[in-house]
């Protein structure tokens, strides 16, 4: 007897809670629409930002579903209570066609199903716009800046130098992807014979690459000779 009474009490509590939730969901006065939309907007931002922070630290893929929920809720919440709920209520009162009546009776389920599918898609593909980076950055060495002006004089040979070089270990001169000369350390001065120039429609040209100590290319310049 006591067991049956407890079950009935719990069932009644659940049913009443569900009815209260539906009454809030379908509350359609302007103040209620704004309150629900604003609450869901801030909830979405909070969940999205919190999930992004956790994901940036842990890298756990399941957190992407939490992030997708929050990210999508920012738009979906206001859309639901500003557009969908008023439309559903209007259709329930005035729908004259069968599709309209079916939609009005099942709009909540349809909306929830589409929302869940969008969460799965967003979490699966994780577009860049959804991801936020909360990883701490260090103010240590970010590498030297690379700069330098290539100045050349045209004559029987092309004489060049790099003015005010910075962050450059050596300079490599190429023509048609073949190395003509490699200049180690400043002053970066070199000459290019005209027969070594790569012919183009507008004349000859050669390429100058600034490189670091490991041979990695830092900057690539194309010099054209009339």
Backbone as a ProteinNet text record, in pm:
[ID]
protein_1_A
[PRIMARY]
XXXXXXXXXXXXXXXXXXXXXXXXXXXXXXXXXXXXXXXXXXXXXXXXXXXXXXXXXXXXXXXXXXXXXXXXXXXXXXXXXXXXXXXXXXXXXXXXXXXXXXXXXXXXXXXXXXXXXXXXXXXXXXXXXXXXXXXXXXXXXXXXXXXXXXXXXXXXXXXXXXXXXXXXXXXXXXXXXXXXXXXXXXXXXXXXXXXXXXXXXXXXXXXXXXXXXXXXXXXXXXXXXX
[TERTIARY]
83.1	0	86.4	188.2	278	356.9	398.9	474.7	391.9	266.9	178.8	156.3	141.6	121.4	244.9	364.2	488.7	502.8	468.6	477.3	381.1	258.5	159.2	204.3	268.1	317.3	426.4	521.3	630.5	576.8	482.3	425.3	351.5	276.8	205.9	300.9	412.2	511.7	573.9	604.8	664.3	566.1	440.2	339.8	318	314.8	294.6	414.1	533.3	653.8	655.5	613.1	608.3	506.7	392.3	289.7	339.5	409.9	465.7	569.2	652.1	753.3	688.1	582.1	512.4	446.4	393.5	329.3	430.7	552.7	657.1	703.3	716.7	762.6	666.9	536.9	439	389.5	444.3	408.7	449.9	354.8	380.5	361	352.6	345.6	482.3	488.2	618.1	723.9	687.6	786.9	842.9	753.7	799.9	891.5	858.2	943.6	1083.1	1090.6	1220.7	1298	1225.9	1292.9	1351	1272.6	1320.9	1434.3	1419.9	1525.4	1655.1	1644.3	1764.5	1830.7	1749	1804.6	1878.1	1819.7	1883.6	2007.8	2003.5	2120.8	2240.6	2218	2328.1	2369.6	2272.7	2307.4	2396	2360	2439.9	2581.3	2595.3	2728.8	2811.1	2748.3	2820.3	2864.8	2774.7	2808.8	2915.3	2902	2999.2	3138.6	3145	3274.7	3335	3251.3	3301.3	3351.4	3276.3	3320.7	3448.3	3463.4	3584.9	3705.5	3686	3796.5	3840.2	3743.4	3776	3843.2	3790.3	3846.6	3988.1	4016.7	4150	4253.8	4211.2	4304.5	4316.3	4202.6	4201.7	4205.2	4146	4137.4	4035.5	3948.2	3848.6	3747.5	3731.2	3637.2	3491.1	3448.4	3307.5	3268.6	3366	3335.1	3285.4	3319.6	3273.1	3120.8	3056.6	2910.1	2852.5	2918.3	2876.3	2897.3	3011.6	3037.6	2935.2	2904.6	2808.1	2670.5	2632.3	2503.3	2497.1	2600.4	2600.8	2605.6	2691.3	2705.5	2574	2507.3	2382.3	2269	2271.3	2165.4	2161.5	2274.7	2280	2182.6	2170.5	2078.7	1945.4	1952.2	1831.3	1732.5	1781.9	1691.7	1605.2	1665.1	1582.3	1494	1544	1461.3	1337.2	1356.8	1244.8	1135	1172.3	1071.7	1027.3	1102.8	1059.4	982	1010.2	949.7	866.8	927.7	862	740.9	756.7	643.7	525.4	543.9	428	362.3	445.1	389.2	308.8	358.6	287.5	152.9	151.2	25.5	-73.6	-25.5	-113.4	-170.4	-87	-136.2	-237.7	-217.7	-312.1	-449	-451.5	-579.9	-643.1	-559.3	-613.8	-582.8	-503.5	-464.6	-585.8	-595.2	-707.6	-664.2	-534.1	-484.9	-430.9	-429.8	-378.9	-230.6	-142.9	-0.7	19.3	-60	-48	-86.3	-193.3	-236.7	-135.8	-81.4	18.8	143.1	186.3	303.9	280.2	163.4	134.9	134	90	86.3	224.9	313.1	443.3	562	536.3	645.3	754.8	716	816.4	908	849.9	929.9	1019.2	962.8	1041.9	1158.1	1128.9	1232.3	1343.7	1306	1405	1488.4	1424.7	1497.1	1599	1558.2	1650.8	1764.9	1733.1	1834	1938.1	1891.4	1982.5	2070	2012.7	2091	2198.4	2163.7	2260.8	2375.2	2344.4	2449.9	2547.8	2494.6	2580.5	2668.5	2610.6	2687.7	2796.8	2762.1	2860.5	2973.6	2939.1	3041.4	3129.4	3073.8	3150.9	3252.8	3209.8	3298.3	3375.1	3325.6	3393.5	3448.6	3362.4	3412.7	3490.9	3581.7	3668.6	3593.7	3478.4	3404.2	3350.6	3335.7	3283.7	3392.2	3517.5	3626.2	3686.3	3706.1	3772.5	3898.6	4004	4131.4	4157.1	4153.8	4183	4321.3	4402.6	4534.4	4620.2	4694.2	4777.5	4892	4925.7	5037.4	5152.3	5271.1	5388.2	5448.9	5508.3	5568.4	5714	5759.8	5899.6	5939	6043.1	6099.7	6005.6	5966	5879.7	5958.2	6092.3	6175.6	6202.3	6317.4	6352	6266.9	6241	6171.2	6267.8	6213.1	6294.6	6266.6	6373.2	6356.1	6485	6474.6	6588.9	6540.7	6603.5	6565.2	6666.6	6614.8	6699.6	6718.6	6844.1	6875.4	6972.9	6939	7022.4	7054.5	7171.8	7214.9	7238.1	7177.3	7182	7298	7383.4	7495.9	7531.5	7660.6	7703.6	7666.3	7673.7	7618.9	7523	7440.4	7345.7	7407.9	7440.5	7501.7	7396.1	7391.1	7285.3	7343.4	7268.1	7300.7	7171.7	7176.9	7063.8	7090.1	7003.1	7017.9	6946.7	7017.1	6963.6	6900.9	6977.4	6923	6899.1	6794.9	6764	6703.8	6755.8	6703.1	6741	6842	6883.1	7016.6	7025.1	7152.2	7232.2	7166.5	7232.4	7129.9	7180.7	7096.8	7131.2	7028.6	7047	6985.2	7062.5	7017.2	6987.9	6868.2	6826.8	6778.6	6790.7	6734.2	6674.5	6546.2	6476.1	6496.4	6486.2	6498.4	6637.8	6736.4	6874.8	6954.1	7033.1	7109.7	7225.9	7231	7340.7	7451.1	7409	7507.1	7444.2	7525.3	7483.6	7578.2	7521.2	7600.2	7584.1	7694.7	7691.3	7724.6	7629.2	7654.9	7666.5	7640.5	7652.1	7799	7827.5	7729.4	7682.7	7554.2	7496.6	7505.9	7619.1	7642.5	7671.2	7616.8	7637.9	7613.6	7659.6	7637.4	7577.7	7497.4	7432.1	7464	7523	7552.5	7423.6	7419.1	7295.9	7260.8	7361.4	7330.2	7267.4	7277.1	7218	7073.1	7025.1	6888.2	6787.1	6675.1	6565.9	6481.9	6464.2	6391.9	6241.8	6175.4	6029.8	5979.6	5849.9	5792.5	5835.3	5860.3	5895.5	6045.4	6126.8	6271.5	6325.7	6445.1	6504.8	6465.6	6480.3	6451.6	6531.3	6549.3	6609.5	6541.2	6566.1	6497	6598.8	6564.5	6649.3	6570.7	6628.9	6563.5	6644.7	6575.4	6636.3	6613.5	6720.7	6708.6	6769.3	6724.4	6780.6	6897.5	6951.5	7070.4	7043.2	6916.2	6881.2	6846.1	6856.4	6824.2	6678	6597	6454.9	6433	6346.9	6319.9	6236.3	6284.5	6215.1	6138.4	6195.6	6130.9	6181	6096.2	6130.2	6101.7	6201.5	6188.3	6217	6140.8	6161.3	6209.2	6328	6386.1	6381.9	6321.3	6310.6	6410.6	6470.9	6570.5	6522.4	6518.5	6471.5	6569.3
-120.8	0	125.5	123.6	239.1	252.8	136.1	137.2	195.6	158.1	209.1	358.3	403.2	546.1	626.6	572.6	641.4	654	544.6	548.5	651.4	655.6	751.5	895.4	916.4	1051.1	1095.8	1004.6	1037.6	1062.1	978	994.1	1127.1	1161.6	1288.3	1407.5	1395.2	1502.6	1521.7	1408.9	1416.5	1477.4	1433.7	1486	1635.4	1677.3	1818.9	1902.6	1848.2	1919	1933.3	1827	1832.4	1935.6	1939.7	2038.8	2181.1	2200.4	2333.1	2372.8	2275.2	2303.2	2341.8	2269.3	2301.7	2439	2472.9	2603.6	2716.6	2695.6	2796.4	2798.3	2679.7	2669.3	2742.5	2727.6	2787.4	2923.9	2977.7	3113.2	3210.2	3290.1	3363.1	3513.8	3565.9	3710.9	3770.2	3895.1	3953.9	3942.7	3967.1	3961.4	3820.5	3719.1	3580.8	3544.6	3590.3	3560.7	3618	3741.6	3804	3737.7	3703.6	3639.2	3503.1	3422.8	3289.7	3299.2	3389.9	3404.7	3453	3551.8	3602.5	3498.7	3422.7	3320	3212.6	3168.7	3066.6	3121	3248	3309.9	3308.8	3353.7	3356.3	3215.7	3123.6	2985.6	2927	2952.6	2902.2	2956.7	3088.2	3148.2	3086.8	3068.6	3011	2868	2786	2645.8	2636.1	2716	2715.7	2756.4	2867.6	2914.2	2815.4	2761.8	2664.4	2537.9	2488.1	2369.6	2395.4	2515.8	2549.7	2551.1	2604.3	2607.4	2466	2379.1	2240.8	2168.2	2188.6	2118.8	2165.8	2295.7	2346.5	2290.4	2253.8	2200.6	2048.9	1981.2	1834.6	1770.4	1837.9	1778.9	1667.3	1650.6	1542.6	1567.8	1471.1	1488.8	1495.6	1419.5	1432.6	1573.8	1655.6	1793.2	1872.3	1827.4	1896.4	1897.5	1792.1	1789.1	1895.2	1918	2024.7	2160.4	2177.3	2301.6	2325.8	2220	2233	2269.6	2210.4	2243.7	2392.2	2442.8	2583	2675.3	2642.9	2726.3	2735.4	2622.5	2619.5	2686.1	2673.1	2730	2881.7	2944.7	3091	3139.7	3065.4	3103.2	3031.4	2903.3	2821	2863	2901.2	2940.9	3060.1	3174.2	3288.2	3257.6	3179.1	3144.7	3065.7	2970.5	2887.7	2971.7	3062.6	3134.1	3265.5	3314.2	3434.8	3402.8	3286.6	3254.3	3126.8	3016.3	2886.8	2872.8	2910	2895	2981.9	3111.6	3190.2	3131.7	3078.8	3017.4	2893.2	2812	2690.6	2725.5	2823.9	2864	2917.5	2993.7	3047.6	2935.5	2837.1	2726	2641	2621.7	2542	2607.7	2738.6	2809.1	2822.8	2840.4	2879.8	2784.1	2678	2591.2	2524.2	2533.1	2472.1	2352.1	2336.7	2223.9	2115.9	1993.5	1882.7	1896.4	1934.3	1953.2	2057.4	2165.4	2268.6	2218.1	2137.5	2083.3	1981.5	1897.1	1798.8	1869.3	1972.6	2045.8	2113.5	2171.2	2240.8	2144.1	2019.8	1922	1865.1	1864.2	1798.6	1893.4	2022	2117	2105.6	2081.5	2068.8	1949.7	1835.8	1716.1	1734.7	1796.4	1820.8	1913.7	2018.6	2114.8	2049.2	1967.6	1899.4	1800.3	1729	1631.3	1700.2	1810.2	1883.8	1942.5	1994.1	2051	1945.2	1824.4	1716.9	1674.7	1668	1631	1735.4	1862.9	1969.8	1964.4	1929	1914.8	1805.6	1692.3	1580.2	1620.1	1689.4	1731.3	1829.7	1929.6	2029.1	1964.6	1874.3	1809.3	1717.5	1657.7	1566.5	1640.7	1750.9	1822.6	1936	1983.6	2086.5	2199.5	2281.3	2392	2491.4	2561.5	2654	2762.7	2805.4	2913.3	2870.9	2740.1	2692.1	2678.7	2665.1	2637.5	2767	2772.7	2885.8	2834.4	2913.9	2872.1	2948.2	2876.1	2934.5	2893.4	2834.8	2788.7	2907.4	2897.2	3009.2	3028.4	3153.7	3186.1	3236.7	3202.6	3246	3365.7	3449.5	3569	3550.1	3425.8	3397	3426.5	3357	3381	3334.6	3424.7	3391.5	3390.3	3397.2	3395.6	3536.2	3557.2	3690.8	3730.6	3859.7	3908.7	3909.4	3890	3880.4	4001.9	4071.3	4187.3	4211.3	4292.3	4326.8	4368.8	4472.7	4523.1	4477.1	4418.8	4374.4	4490.6	4533.2	4644.2	4593.1	4612.6	4560.8	4671.5	4660.7	4750.7	4667.9	4714.9	4641.3	4691.8	4599.1	4632.3	4510.4	4491.6	4369.2	4246.5	4263.6	4164.7	4238	4163.1	4222.9	4213.6	4329.8	4335	4369.3	4289	4306.8	4304.6	4361.6	4352.9	4362.6	4313	4319.7	4432.8	4533.1	4649	4623.1	4649.1	4634.7	4496.8	4391.6	4256.7	4231.3	4156.5	4120.7	3980.3	3895.2	3760.2	3665.7	3701	3619.8	3554	3422.3	3352.6	3350.2	3317.9	3320.5	3343.5	3381.9	3414.1	3318.7	3266	3174.3	3238.5	3240.9	3297	3181.8	3181.4	3071.9	3124.7	3040.2	3067.5	2937.6	2941.5	2821.2	2704.8	2737.4	2641	2581.4	2637.4	2592.3	2698.5	2656	2750.4	2807.3	2940.8	3009.7	3043	3093.6	3136.4	3130.8	3106.7	3109.4	3202.2	3301.9	3402.9	3382.4	3352.1	3325.3	3451.7	3498.1	3608.7	3743	3850.3	3984.5	4021.1	4111.3	4177.7	4083.8	4082.7	3991.9	4059.2	4041.7	4098.1	3985.5	3997.3	3893.3	3952	3881	3919.8	3801.9	3834	3732	3762.5	3667.7	3684.7	3678.7	3753.8	3759.9	3624.1	3544.6	3413.7	3318.3	3355.8	3270.6	3307.3	3416.5	3459.6	3366	3349.5	3269.5	3359.8	3319.3	3401.3	3391.9	3508.2	3517	3608.3	3626.5	3711.8	3857.4	3898.3	4038.3	4057.6	3955.7	3967.7	3855.8	3879.6	3779.8	3801	3697.7	3709.6	3605.8	3632.8	3537.2	3550.6	3454.4	3447.3	3455.7	3531.8	3545	3495.2	3401.6	3346.6	3379.1	3432.9	3449.3	3319.4	3265.7	3138.3	3147.3	3053.9	3049.2	2950.6	2927.7	2842.8	2698.2	2653.7	2516	2502.4	2611.2	2606.1	2625.8	2661.3	2684.1	2820.8	2825.6	2950.7	3043.5	3165.6	3266	3364.5	3397.6	3492.9	3467.7	3491.6	3464.8	3590.9	3638	3759	3724	3781.9	3763.3	3895.5	3893.5	4014.7	4001.4	4098.7	4096.5	4195.6	4154.9	4236.2	4261.7	4388	4422.8	4370.7
0	0	0	88.3	96.9	-33.3	-86.4	-210.6	-324.3	-336.1	-440.8	-424.3	-299.1	-273.1	-312.8	-284.6	-319.4	-470.5	-540.7	-686.9	-743.7	-687.5	-735.4	-708.4	-592.6	-558.9	-654.3	-680.8	-773.3	-913.2	-955	-1088.1	-1099.5	-995.3	-997.1	-999.4	-925.4	-923.4	-1061.5	-1126.6	-1259.9	-1359.8	-1354.3	-1446.3	-1425.3	-1299	-1269.4	-1315.3	-1294.4	-1338.6	-1489.9	-1558.7	-1704	-1752.3	-1686.2	-1722.7	-1697.7	-1585.8	-1556.7	-1661.8	-1703.3	-1805.4	-1937.3	-1975.4	-2099.5	-2092.6	-1974.4	-1960.9	-1977.8	-1926.5	-1944.8	-2091.5	-2150.7	-2288.8	-2382.9	-2361	-2449.9	-2402.9	-2294.1	-2253	-2363.1	-2411.7	-2535.9	-2523.3	-2401.9	-2388.3	-2422.5	-2465	-2503.9	-2395.3	-2269.6	-2162.7	-2146	-2159.4	-2147.5	-2264.3	-2385.8	-2502	-2482.2	-2434.6	-2412.6	-2298.3	-2190.6	-2077.6	-2117.1	-2185.8	-2225	-2326.6	-2422	-2523	-2459.3	-2369.1	-2302.9	-2214.4	-2140	-2052.2	-2132.7	-2243	-2325.4	-2396.4	-2433	-2495.4	-2400.2	-2276.2	-2179.6	-2138.1	-2129.9	-2099.2	-2209.4	-2334.7	-2446	-2444.8	-2419.4	-2415.2	-2302.8	-2185.9	-2072.4	-2096.3	-2150.8	-2177.1	-2285.7	-2390.3	-2500.3	-2451.5	-2376.6	-2327.3	-2228	-2137.7	-2041.1	-2108.1	-2205	-2278.5	-2355.4	-2411.4	-2484.6	-2392.1	-2271.5	-2175.6	-2137.5	-2110.8	-2073.6	-2189.9	-2310.5	-2426.8	-2458	-2441.6	-2471.4	-2375.3	-2253.9	-2154.4	-2165.1	-2181.9	-2177.7	-2315.8	-2416.1	-2549.4	-2559.5	-2458.8	-2461.2	-2571.9	-2659.8	-2770.8	-2725.5	-2623	-2580.6	-2539.8	-2498.4	-2459.9	-2580.3	-2701.5	-2821.7	-2830.7	-2776.7	-2778.8	-2686.1	-2573.3	-2482.7	-2548.6	-2615	-2685	-2796.1	-2871.2	-2980.3	-2926.9	-2813	-2751.6	-2716.6	-2648.6	-2610.2	-2730.4	-2828.1	-2947.3	-3023.9	-3041	-3115.6	-3038.2	-2904.5	-2821.4	-2831.1	-2859.7	-2871.3	-2977.3	-3085.5	-3193.3	-3180.3	-3143.9	-3144.6	-3036.1	-2919.3	-2810.8	-2847.7	-2886.1	-2928.6	-3047.8	-3145.1	-3260.6	-3217.6	-3124.7	-3080.7	-3016.9	-2926.2	-2847.8	-2911.1	-3008.9	-3079.4	-3206.8	-3266.4	-3395.5	-3389	-3344.4	-3355.6	-3264.4	-3136.2	-3042.8	-3082.9	-3116.2	-3162.6	-3287.2	-3380.5	-3500.4	-3465.6	-3372.5	-3332.2	-3270	-3181.7	-3117.4	-3219.9	-3315.7	-3419.8	-3505.5	-3538.8	-3620	-3543.9	-3414.7	-3336.3	-3333.3	-3343.1	-3338.9	-3476.3	-3578.6	-3708.1	-3822.7	-3798.7	-3910.1	-3971.3	-4104.3	-4174.7	-4258.1	-4278.4	-4356.9	-4263.6	-4313.3	-4233	-4200.6	-4298.5	-4263.2	-4154	-4160	-4057.9	-3920.8	-3913.7	-3783.6	-3731.6	-3821.5	-3780.1	-3727	-3795.8	-3751.4	-3617.2	-3598.4	-3472.3	-3354.6	-3377.9	-3268.9	-3238.3	-3338.9	-3321.3	-3336.8	-3335.3	-3359.7	-3254.6	-3129.4	-3023.6	-3046	-3084.6	-3110.1	-3232.3	-3337.4	-3459	-3428	-3354.2	-3318.5	-3237.6	-3140.9	-3057.7	-3137.8	-3231.4	-3313.1	-3403.6	-3466.8	-3553	-3470.9	-3352.8	-3264.1	-3225.7	-3191.4	-3154.3	-3272.2	-3391.6	-3509.7	-3539	-3523.9	-3548.9	-3448	-3323.1	-3221.8	-3262.5	-3306.9	-3348.3	-3465.9	-3564.8	-3682.2	-3643.1	-3561.3	-3518.7	-3439.6	-3347.8	-3266	-3349.8	-3453.1	-3537.2	-3622.4	-3684	-3775.6	-3706.7	-3593.1	-3512.2	-3597.9	-3659.9	-3742	-3658.7	-3725	-3653.4	-3579.7	-3634.2	-3569.3	-3432.5	-3411.9	-3283.4	-3178	-3220.6	-3127.6	-3075.7	-2947	-2882.9	-2815.9	-2819.1	-2761	-2633	-2519.2	-2389.8	-2340.4	-2428.6	-2387.6	-2348.8	-2236.7	-2196.6	-2293.9	-2318.9	-2406.1	-2321.9	-2362.7	-2289.6	-2359	-2281.5	-2337.7	-2367.6	-2388.3	-2413.2	-2556.2	-2599.7	-2730.5	-2839.7	-2926.4	-3039.6	-3169.9	-3159.5	-3279.2	-3330.1	-3391.8	-3439.1	-3558.6	-3569.4	-3686.6	-3804.2	-3923.5	-4044.1	-4130.6	-4169.8	-4255.6	-4332.2	-4433.5	-4517.3	-4654.1	-4709.3	-4841.4	-4945	-5051.8	-5162.3	-5259.6	-5277.8	-5368	-5473.2	-5600.8	-5710.4	-5809.8	-5870.8	-5977.8	-6103.4	-6213.4	-6339.1	-6423.5	-6470.2	-6557	-6638.2	-6662.7	-6730.3	-6647.7	-6517.1	-6423.7	-6331.4	-6261.7	-6167	-6028.4	-5969	-5836.7	-5733.1	-5625.9	-5526.4	-5385.5	-5293.3	-5151.6	-5071.2	-4949	-4858	-4759	-4760.2	-4673.8	-4541.2	-4432.2	-4296.8	-4274.8	-4292	-4269	-4120.4	-4090.4	-3952.7	-3949.2	-3860.3	-3844.9	-3957.3	-4037.4	-4153	-4122.5	-4141.8	-4124.3	-4254	-4364.3	-4494.1	-4604.1	-4719.3	-4834.6	-4947.5	-5013.7	-5127	-5250.2	-5359.1	-5486.2	-5581.2	-5641.1	-5727.8	-5860.9	-5962.3	-6093.2	-6145	-6172.6	-6219.6	-6121.4	-5990.1	-5880.2	-5865.6	-5933.4	-5918.2	-5843.5	-5746.1	-5665.1	-5745.6	-5750.6	-5818.1	-5718.7	-5602.7	-5504.3	-5366	-5265.3	-5125.6	-5049.9	-4983.3	-4914.1	-4764.8	-4697.1	-4554.3	-4475.4	-4397.5	-4307	-4376.3	-4303.6	-4359.1	-4379.4	-4472.7	-4559.1	-4670.8	-4695.6	-4794.6	-4932.6	-4996.9	-5129.6	-5228.1	-5348.4	-5449.1	-5587.6	-5687.1	-5827.1	-5902.1	-6002.6	-6084.8	-6230.3	-6299.5	-6442.3	-6522.7	-6631.5	-6710.4	-6771.4	-6805	-6863	-6761	-6631.3	-6528.1	-6496.9	-6557	-6528	-6593.4	-6527.3	-6584.8	-6674.2	-6798.5	-6894.7	-6872.9	-6876.9	-6866.8	-6978.3	-6988.3	-7092.3	-7075.8	-6951.3	-6925.5	-6909.3	-6932.1	-6916.9	-6829.1	-6774.6	-6688	-6543.2	-6464.2	-6321.7	-6244.2	-6115.2	-6023.7	-5889.4	-5803.6	-5674.6	-5562.3	-5459.3	-5341.4	-5220.8	-5147.3	-5028.9	-4904.4	-4802	-4670.7	-4593.4	-4533.7	-4463.1	-4324	-4236.6	-4102.3	-4097.8	-3976.9	-3962.8	-4002.5	-3995.8	-4032.6	-4179.7	-4255.1	-4396.9	-4428.5	-4328.4	-4352.8	-4416.9	-4514.8	-4583.2	-4496	-4480	-4399.5	-4486.8	-4601.2	-4691.6	-4832.5	-4931.4	-5071.6	-5153.1	-5225.9	-5307.4	-5452.6	-5543.5	-5686.8	-5745.6	-5805.2	-5865.1	-6016.9	-6082.3	-6228.4	-6289.2	-6399.6	-6468	-6607.3	-6650.3	-6783.3	-6887.5
[MASK]
++++++++++++++++++++++++++++++++++++++++++++++++++++++++++++++++++++++++++++++++++++++++++++++++++++++++++++++++++++++++++++++++++++++++++++++++++++++++++++++++++++++++++++++++++++++++++++++++++++++++++++++++++++++++++++++++++

